[in-house]
Amino acid sequence: MELSQRQADIAFALVLVQLMIAPEILIVENDATLAHLGLVGTILGIGLPYMASAFGIFLLRQAFKSTQKELEEAARLEGCSTVGVLWRVHVPLA
């Protein structure tokens, strides 16, 4: 699913707003979410809040934006879908 530029800008603005919220405020909500998912006390439960944090998303976005467009275009010419471009081009370079 491709996002329009306006939708991508709105989503990024929401991530930036979350960066302005102190992490201490999010601890209770993160713990409640992990309890609901049954991940309390697991390795995934420890790492998931950090992997899905606004700071992590911001760093990945910046890394993906620094990728040369020619690499993405070459992957598309080879028949990669959006997810294929993500896994075969962006993730190895990040």
C-alpha positions in Angstrom: 0.0 0.0 0.0 1.6 3.2 -1.2 1.0 6.4 0.8 0.5 9.7 -1.0 3.0 12.4 0.0 0.4 14.2 2.1 -0.4 10.9 4.0 3.3 10.2 4.6 3.8 13.8 5.9 0.9 13.4 8.3 2.2 10.0 9.6 5.6 11.5 10.1 4.2 14.5 12.0 2.4 12.0 14.3 5.7 10.3 15.0 7.4 13.6 15.7 4.6 14.5 18.2 5.3 11.2 20.0 9.0 12.1 20.2 7.9 15.2 22.2 6.2 13.0 24.8 8.4 11.9 27.7 9.1 8.2 27.6 8.1 7.9 31.3 4.6 8.7 30.4 4.4 5.9 27.8 5.7 3.2 30.2 2.2 2.5 31.7 0.6 2.2 28.3 3.4 0.1 26.9 3.1 -2.3 29.9 -0.7 -2.6 29.5 -0.3 -3.3 25.8 2.4 -6.0 26.4 0.1 -7.6 29.1 -2.8 -7.6 26.7 -0.6 -9.3 24.1 0.8 -11.8 26.7 4.4 -10.7 26.1 5.3 -9.6 29.7 8.5 -11.3 30.8 9.5 -12.4 27.3 12.5 -11.3 25.1 10.1 -9.9 22.5 8.2 -8.0 25.2 11.5 -6.4 26.3 12.5 -5.4 22.8 9.2 -4.5 21.1 8.7 -1.1 22.8 12.2 0.0 21.7 11.8 -1.4 18.1 8.5 0.3 17.6 9.4 3.6 19.4 9.2 6.9 17.6 12.9 7.3 17.8 13.5 4.0 16.1 11.0 4.9 13.4 12.7 8.2 12.9 16.1 6.7 12.6 14.9 4.1 10.1 13.1 6.7 8.0 16.2 8.8 7.8 18.2 5.7 6.7 15.7 4.8 4.1 15.5 8.3 2.7 19.3 8.3 2.3 19.1 5.3 0.0 19.8 6.1 -3.7 16.6 6.1 -5.7 18.4 4.2 -8.5 18.6 1.1 -6.2 14.9 1.2 -5.5 14.1 1.7 -9.2 16.4 -1.3 -10.2 14.6 -3.5 -7.7 11.3 -2.5 -9.1 12.5 -3.3 -12.6 13.5 -6.7 -11.3 9.9 -7.3 -10.2 10.1 -6.5 -6.5 7.0 -5.4 -4.7 7.0 -2.6 -2.1 7.7 -5.1 0.7 10.4 -6.8 -1.5 12.1 -3.4 -2.0 12.0 -2.9 1.7 13.6 -6.3 2.6 16.0 -6.6 -0.3 17.2 -3.0 -0.6 16.5 -0.8 2.4 16.9 -3.2 5.3 20.4 -4.5 4.2 21.6 -0.9 3.7 20.2 0.4 7.1 
